[in-house]
Amino acid sequence: MRRIPSLVVRPVPNAGVALLAGVALLVTGCASIVGRATDRLATNLGSAVLNADDPATVRDGLPAYLLLLDGLLEGDPDNVGTLLAAANLNGAYAGNFTGGDAARAQRLSSKALAYAKRATCLQEAPLCAALEGNPDDFAAALGGVGDERIGLMYGLAAAWAGQIQANRDDWGAVADLPKVEALLVRVVAIDAEHDGGLPLVYLGVLNSLRPEAVGGKPEQGRAYFQQAIDVSAGRNLYARTLMAEFYARLVFDRELHDGLLNEVLAADPKAPRYTLMNTLAQQRAKALLESGKDYF
């Protein structure tokens, strides 16, 4: 039987670890999908997605791009850039646009993780060998990965978090959370501002999953959230939304909870590379304010 990690005492909450950063990962891999002839198109498409202010349009349009990536991998299955782009996009779609269809979210997130693991095995054989091992062996293998692989490490962490989120009732999946945390800590150590501070938001959630009395680190989680807000110059509204949902609710601080969410709702969601994510953050903030009336 696999050991339940000390990081978690309950399944990852709905719309938690994985939903936040998947959308913002798109540009990371889009420019690497194919050769120079389509590089500009891929980059512009990724930017258009991130700058969209209508999530429904993105939801309806992205499946065609998922199929395009699958087709490209049929012809070039060992293209690491394409694999990471496919992992990012499948994870983003699974975490943000599958609604209540749990089976679809599980299917797409598992596909995303498979792509990310394949990319890992192509570039980092020792880390690949440790993917299914225990967290200590994984951490040791991770220590041998060069800083230049930050995109690979972050792509793997995001896809893995998404797969865990979609299978949050499976303790076997949840047991891999320490590996995800190790990847994110390494990414932040290399570049705390990577992808607008989103790795910090992930770490904020992971450290705010349980109270300090039972081994959680909520104050560390709050520090990660605040650092994410700072490195994005306040443009990342999801940092505030999830700080309210995970930290403020955990410590039962309604004043902080409502204050953060009202700041999100009062902010202009339009910001380069953040608009779609911020729009989603505002939708979630509105729902959290409403449910907070019963929570507190």
One Martini backbone bead per residue (centre of mass of N, CA, C, O) as a GRO file, in nm:
protein
  296
    1MET     BB    1   0.097   0.036   0.022
    2ARG     BB    2   0.064   0.357  -0.010
    3ARG     BB    3   0.174   0.646   0.122
    4ILE     BB    4   0.046   0.898   0.290
    5PRO     BB    5   0.108   1.211   0.287
    6SER     BB    6   0.188   1.477   0.508
    7LEU     BB    7   0.064   1.718   0.338
    8VAL     BB    8  -0.216   1.553   0.361
    9VAL     BB    9  -0.577   1.507   0.491
   10ARG     BB   10  -0.714   1.575   0.216
   11PRO     BB   11  -0.856   1.625  -0.052
   12VAL     BB   12  -0.840   1.812  -0.311
   13PRO     BB   13  -1.003   2.071  -0.384
   14ASN     BB   14  -1.212   2.214  -0.566
   15ALA     BB   15  -1.053   2.427  -0.765
   16GLY     BB   16  -0.742   2.427  -0.693
   17VAL     BB   17  -0.435   2.356  -0.775
   18ALA     BB   18  -0.483   2.341  -1.105
   19LEU     BB   19  -0.661   2.579  -1.228
   20LEU     BB   20  -0.478   2.842  -1.226
   21ALA     BB   21  -0.216   2.779  -1.438
   22GLY     BB   22  -0.289   2.646  -1.707
   23VAL     BB   23  -0.355   2.889  -1.887
   24ALA     BB   24  -0.066   3.037  -1.834
   25LEU     BB   25   0.103   2.800  -1.999
   26LEU     BB   26   0.066   2.818  -2.307
   27VAL     BB   27   0.309   2.992  -2.412
   28THR     BB   28   0.547   2.812  -2.332
   29GLY     BB   29   0.476   2.596  -2.586
   30CYS     BB   30   0.366   2.723  -2.850
   31ALA     BB   31   0.642   2.819  -2.988
   32SER     BB   32   0.732   2.486  -3.011
   33ILE     BB   33   0.556   2.314  -3.198
   34VAL     BB   34   0.705   2.418  -3.450
   35GLY     BB   35   0.846   2.575  -3.676
   36ARG     BB   36   0.911   2.884  -3.806
   37ALA     BB   37   0.652   2.911  -3.981
   38THR     BB   38   0.463   2.891  -3.691
   39ASP     BB   39   0.569   3.052  -3.449
   40ARG     BB   40   0.405   3.316  -3.460
   41LEU     BB   41   0.126   3.189  -3.451
   42ALA     BB   42   0.157   3.043  -3.182
   43THR     BB   43   0.220   3.290  -3.010
   44ASN     BB   44  -0.035   3.455  -3.081
   45LEU     BB   45  -0.240   3.249  -2.984
   46GLY     BB   46  -0.151   3.238  -2.692
   47SER     BB   47  -0.196   3.540  -2.636
   48ALA     BB   48  -0.498   3.546  -2.706
   49VAL     BB   49  -0.586   3.361  -2.481
   50LEU     BB   50  -0.470   3.524  -2.235
   51ASN     BB   51  -0.635   3.800  -2.346
   52ALA     BB   52  -0.903   3.694  -2.291
   53ASP     BB   53  -1.259   3.785  -2.178
   54ASP     BB   54  -1.394   3.495  -2.289
   55PRO     BB   55  -1.416   3.182  -2.177
   56ALA     BB   56  -1.620   3.053  -2.376
   57THR     BB   57  -1.452   3.086  -2.632
   58VAL     BB   58  -1.215   2.919  -2.537
   59ARG     BB   59  -1.367   2.659  -2.475
   60ASP     BB   60  -1.474   2.621  -2.778
   61GLY     BB   61  -1.179   2.648  -2.933
   62LEU     BB   62  -0.952   2.451  -2.809
   63PRO     BB   63  -1.010   2.158  -2.918
   64ALA     BB   64  -0.874   2.202  -3.195
   65TYR     BB   65  -0.587   2.234  -3.072
   66LEU     BB   66  -0.567   1.956  -2.947
   67LEU     BB   67  -0.576   1.807  -3.219
   68LEU     BB   68  -0.331   1.938  -3.343
   69LEU     BB   69  -0.125   1.830  -3.140
   70ASP     BB   70  -0.180   1.533  -3.191
   71GLY     BB   71  -0.097   1.543  -3.488
   72LEU     BB   72   0.197   1.635  -3.446
   73LEU     BB   73   0.273   1.380  -3.267
   74GLU     BB   74   0.232   1.167  -3.482
   75GLY     BB   75   0.486   1.284  -3.656
   76ASP     BB   76   0.641   1.390  -3.361
   77PRO     BB   77   0.679   1.220  -3.065
   78ASP     BB   78   0.983   1.365  -2.970
   79ASN     BB   79   0.873   1.655  -2.917
   80VAL     BB   80   0.913   1.844  -2.647
   81GLY     BB   81   0.760   2.106  -2.709
   82THR     BB   82   0.494   1.967  -2.789
   83LEU     BB   83   0.448   1.808  -2.531
   84LEU     BB   84   0.427   2.056  -2.344
   85ALA     BB   85   0.198   2.194  -2.492
   86ALA     BB   86  -0.002   1.959  -2.455
   87ALA     BB   87   0.006   1.951  -2.151
   88ASN     BB   88  -0.085   2.240  -2.096
   89LEU     BB   89  -0.358   2.239  -2.256
   90ASN     BB   90  -0.494   1.993  -2.127
   91GLY     BB   91  -0.474   2.100  -1.837
   92ALA     BB   92  -0.629   2.362  -1.878
   93TYR     BB   93  -0.893   2.237  -1.974
   94ALA     BB   94  -0.947   2.045  -1.735
   95GLY     BB   95  -0.937   2.283  -1.503
   96ASN     BB   96  -1.157   2.503  -1.662
   97PHE     BB   97  -1.367   2.342  -1.905
   98THR     BB   98  -1.536   2.071  -1.778
   99GLY     BB   99  -1.679   2.117  -1.531
  100GLY     BB  100  -1.875   1.835  -1.416
  101ASP     BB  101  -1.680   1.645  -1.592
  102ALA     BB  102  -1.486   1.421  -1.444
  103ALA     BB  103  -1.399   1.220  -1.665
  104ARG     BB  104  -1.277   1.432  -1.856
  105ALA     BB  105  -1.072   1.550  -1.663
  106GLN     BB  106  -0.918   1.286  -1.619
  107ARG     BB  107  -0.842   1.232  -1.912
  108LEU     BB  108  -0.687   1.500  -1.975
  109SER     BB  109  -0.489   1.498  -1.731
  110SER     BB  110  -0.356   1.228  -1.801
  111LYS     BB  111  -0.253   1.318  -2.074
  112ALA     BB  112  -0.078   1.550  -1.974
  113LEU     BB  113   0.110   1.377  -1.795
  114ALA     BB  114   0.213   1.190  -2.016
  115TYR     BB  115   0.351   1.411  -2.179
  116ALA     BB  116   0.539   1.518  -1.952
  117LYS     BB  117   0.683   1.248  -1.901
  118ARG     BB  118   0.794   1.211  -2.185
  119ALA     BB  119   0.966   1.465  -2.184
  120THR     BB  120   1.136   1.384  -1.941
  121CYS     BB  121   1.256   1.119  -2.067
  122LEU     BB  122   1.401   1.269  -2.306
  123GLN     BB  123   1.581   1.475  -2.106
  124GLU     BB  124   1.557   1.304  -1.805
  125ALA     BB  125   1.635   0.999  -1.712
  126PRO     BB  126   1.666   0.999  -1.398
  127LEU     BB  127   1.389   1.129  -1.344
  128CYS     BB  128   1.222   0.918  -1.490
  129ALA     BB  129   1.306   0.677  -1.295
  130ALA     BB  130   1.159   0.848  -1.038
  131LEU     BB  131   0.851   0.893  -1.085
  132GLU     BB  132   0.752   0.604  -0.931
  133GLY     BB  133   0.878   0.669  -0.676
  134ASN     BB  134   0.991   0.801  -0.410
  135PRO     BB  135   1.034   1.118  -0.290
  136ASP     BB  136   1.337   1.098  -0.223
  137ASP     BB  137   1.437   0.996  -0.499
  138PHE     BB  138   1.318   1.228  -0.658
  139ALA     BB  139   1.476   1.458  -0.521
  140ALA     BB  140   1.755   1.353  -0.599
  141ALA     BB  141   1.709   1.366  -0.908
  142LEU     BB  142   1.636   1.669  -0.920
  143GLY     BB  143   1.922   1.774  -0.829
  144GLY     BB  144   2.043   1.689  -1.133
  145VAL     BB  145   1.894   1.922  -1.257
  146GLY     BB  146   1.906   2.176  -1.455
  147ASP     BB  147   1.810   2.506  -1.472
  148GLU     BB  148   1.732   2.496  -1.786
  149ARG     BB  149   1.467   2.302  -1.695
  150ILE     BB  150   1.228   2.478  -1.590
  151GLY     BB  151   1.001   2.418  -1.795
  152LEU     BB  152   0.986   2.115  -1.740
  153MET     BB  153   0.929   2.124  -1.435
  154TYR     BB  154   0.671   2.297  -1.453
  155GLY     BB  155   0.509   2.123  -1.649
  156LEU     BB  156   0.506   1.875  -1.465
  157ALA     BB  157   0.376   2.001  -1.214
  158ALA     BB  158   0.109   2.097  -1.346
  159ALA     BB  159   0.013   1.824  -1.457
  160TRP     BB  160   0.018   1.674  -1.186
  161ALA     BB  161  -0.176   1.855  -1.032
  162GLY     BB  162  -0.413   1.806  -1.226
  163GLN     BB  163  -0.435   1.499  -1.183
  164ILE     BB  164  -0.491   1.516  -0.881
  165GLN     BB  165  -0.740   1.695  -0.892
  166ALA     BB  166  -0.911   1.489  -1.070
  167ASN     BB  167  -0.809   1.259  -0.827
  168ARG     BB  168  -0.884   1.345  -0.515
  169ASP     BB  169  -1.003   1.045  -0.416
  170ASP     BB  170  -0.706   0.939  -0.472
  171TRP     BB  171  -0.449   0.849  -0.269
  172GLY     BB  172  -0.243   0.766  -0.481
  173ALA     BB  173  -0.231   1.047  -0.612
  174VAL     BB  174  -0.183   1.227  -0.356
  175ALA     BB  175   0.102   1.096  -0.286
  176ASP     BB  176   0.249   1.296  -0.514
  177LEU     BB  177   0.271   1.587  -0.392
  178PRO     BB  178   0.574   1.604  -0.303
  179LYS     BB  179   0.678   1.616  -0.596
  180VAL     BB  180   0.543   1.876  -0.676
  181GLU     BB  181   0.673   2.050  -0.459
  182ALA     BB  182   0.967   2.002  -0.542
  183LEU     BB  183   0.941   2.133  -0.819
  184LEU     BB  184   0.845   2.417  -0.725
  185VAL     BB  185   1.082   2.487  -0.542
  186ARG     BB  186   1.288   2.477  -0.770
  187VAL     BB  187   1.170   2.693  -0.951
  188VAL     BB  188   1.179   2.926  -0.740
  189ALA     BB  189   1.488   2.910  -0.693
  190ILE     BB  190   1.552   3.003  -0.983
  191ASP     BB  191   1.248   3.165  -1.034
  192ALA     BB  192   1.013   3.357  -0.875
  193GLU     BB  193   0.896   3.488  -1.167
  194HIS     BB  194   0.781   3.257  -1.294
  195ASP     BB  195   0.503   3.295  -1.459
  196GLY     BB  196   0.410   3.537  -1.265
  197GLY     BB  197   0.419   3.345  -0.988
  198LEU     BB  198   0.259   3.064  -1.000
  199PRO     BB  199   0.430   2.871  -0.827
  200LEU     BB  200   0.358   3.025  -0.565
  201VAL     BB  201   0.057   2.958  -0.565
  202TYR     BB  202   0.081   2.662  -0.542
  203LEU     BB  203   0.237   2.673  -0.268
  204GLY     BB  204   0.013   2.812  -0.115
  205VAL     BB  205  -0.187   2.580  -0.132
  206LEU     BB  206  -0.016   2.342  -0.018
  207ASN     BB  207   0.030   2.506   0.269
  208SER     BB  208  -0.319   2.534   0.298
  209LEU     BB  209  -0.457   2.236   0.355
  210ARG     BB  210  -0.372   2.259   0.669
  211PRO     BB  211  -0.333   2.289   0.983
  212GLU     BB  212  -0.087   2.344   1.211
  213ALA     BB  213  -0.180   2.126   1.428
  214VAL     BB  214  -0.138   1.901   1.166
  215GLY     BB  215   0.131   2.021   0.989
  216GLY     BB  216   0.087   2.275   0.870
  217LYS     BB  217   0.170   2.595   0.658
  218PRO     BB  218  -0.001   2.873   0.642
  219GLU     BB  219   0.214   3.103   0.664
  220GLN     BB  220   0.370   3.007   0.419
  221GLY     BB  221   0.136   3.033   0.228
  222ARG     BB  222   0.094   3.336   0.260
  223ALA     BB  223   0.376   3.415   0.161
  224TYR     BB  224   0.344   3.304  -0.123
  225PHE     BB  225   0.104   3.470  -0.210
  226GLN     BB  226   0.237   3.748  -0.166
  227GLN     BB  227   0.471   3.702  -0.361
  228ALA     BB  228   0.291   3.671  -0.611
  229ILE     BB  229   0.173   3.952  -0.602
  230ASP     BB  230   0.441   4.107  -0.618
  231VAL     BB  231   0.569   3.985  -0.888
  232SER     BB  232   0.290   4.087  -1.046
  233ALA     BB  233   0.194   4.367  -0.947
  234GLY     BB  234  -0.117   4.260  -0.894
  235ARG     BB  235  -0.221   4.103  -1.164
  236ASN     BB  236  -0.269   3.836  -1.000
  237LEU     BB  237  -0.584   3.745  -0.895
  238TYR     BB  238  -0.555   3.445  -0.805
  239ALA     BB  239  -0.387   3.488  -0.553
  240ARG     BB  240  -0.622   3.613  -0.391
  241THR     BB  241  -0.842   3.403  -0.427
  242LEU     BB  242  -0.672   3.160  -0.300
  243MET     BB  243  -0.608   3.294  -0.034
  244ALA     BB  244  -0.900   3.297   0.057
  245GLU     BB  245  -0.978   2.995   0.021
  246PHE     BB  246  -0.729   2.870   0.187
  247TYR     BB  247  -0.623   3.056   0.413
  248ALA     BB  248  -0.866   3.220   0.533
  249ARG     BB  249  -1.041   2.968   0.587
  250LEU     BB  250  -0.845   2.807   0.763
  251VAL     BB  251  -0.820   3.064   0.983
  252PHE     BB  252  -1.090   3.220   1.000
  253ASP     BB  253  -1.074   3.501   0.804
  254ARG     BB  254  -1.311   3.709   0.696
  255GLU     BB  255  -1.182   3.980   0.645
  256LEU     BB  256  -0.971   3.878   0.448
  257HIS     BB  257  -1.150   3.725   0.255
  258ASP     BB  258  -1.334   3.966   0.163
  259GLY     BB  259  -1.110   4.164   0.089
  260LEU     BB  260  -0.978   4.004  -0.140
  261LEU     BB  261  -1.235   3.963  -0.316
  262ASN     BB  262  -1.303   4.264  -0.353
  263GLU     BB  263  -1.041   4.333  -0.497
  264VAL     BB  264  -1.088   4.152  -0.739
  265LEU     BB  265  -1.365   4.278  -0.831
  266ALA     BB  266  -1.237   4.582  -0.857
  267ALA     BB  267  -1.059   4.496  -1.070
  268ASP     BB  268  -0.879   4.495  -1.359
  269PRO     BB  269  -0.845   4.216  -1.568
  270LYS     BB  270  -0.670   4.372  -1.767
  271ALA     BB  271  -0.371   4.197  -1.866
  272PRO     BB  272  -0.094   4.092  -1.976
  273ARG     BB  273  -0.143   3.736  -1.957
  274TYR     BB  274  -0.416   3.768  -1.741
  275THR     BB  275  -0.713   3.799  -1.834
  276LEU     BB  276  -0.836   3.516  -1.825
  277MET     BB  277  -0.755   3.446  -1.535
  278ASN     BB  278  -0.897   3.694  -1.405
  279THR     BB  279  -1.181   3.625  -1.494
  280LEU     BB  280  -1.191   3.358  -1.340
  281ALA     BB  281  -1.127   3.482  -1.062
  282GLN     BB  282  -1.388   3.653  -1.045
  283GLN     BB  283  -1.588   3.425  -1.058
  284ARG     BB  284  -1.483   3.286  -0.799
  285ALA     BB  285  -1.510   3.522  -0.602
  286LYS     BB  286  -1.816   3.546  -0.612
  287ALA     BB  287  -1.871   3.257  -0.504
  288LEU     BB  288  -1.714   3.288  -0.234
  289LEU     BB  289  -1.878   3.515  -0.112
  290GLU     BB  290  -2.141   3.357  -0.102
  291SER     BB  291  -2.036   3.100   0.060
  292GLY     BB  292  -1.926   3.262   0.311
  293LYS     BB  293  -2.199   3.298   0.462
  294ASP     BB  294  -2.183   2.984   0.555
  295TYR     BB  295  -1.886   2.941   0.655
  296PHE     BB  296  -1.877   3.182   0.893
   0.00000   0.00000   0.00000
